[in-house]
């Protein structure tokens, strides 16, 4: 939930359950050092913007 605007979003799709515009989502993986690494492909959400 965004504490400033009180909107909630799906972490998988970027879609809001409170009527806000969808967020852009990205595919990530965790590497051996436990870093979150962004993948090259846009997935779901508002990926066309």
N, C-alpha and C positions, 0 to 999 in steps of 0.2 A: 504494500500500500504506500502510495506517495503521501508522506506526512504533511506536505504543504497543500496539496489539492484534494486529498482524500479519495483518489482514484485507485482502483485495484486492477492488476493486469495478470494475464496468464504468462508465466515464464516460458512456456513452450510455444505459444502462438503470437504473443504480443497483444492479443485482443483484450479490451477492457470489459469488465463486468459491471461498470458503473456509467457507461455511455460515452467515455472519452474516445478520442481517435486512437487507433491501434499504434503500438510501438513497433519499431523495426527490431527484428530478432536476429541473432547470429548463432551459428553452430560453434561450440567450443569443446575442447578436450582438456583434461588435466594431464600434465606431463609428469615424468619421474620425480621432478623436484617439487611437485604439487603446485605448479603454476598453472593458471588458466590460460589456455592458448586459443586465440581466435582462428577459426577455419576460414577458408577463402569464399565459401558459398553462403549467400544470403538465404535464409529459410523463414517462411511464414511471415506473419505480421504484415507490416506496411513496407514490403521490400521493393515496391515499385517507385517509391518516392525518392 
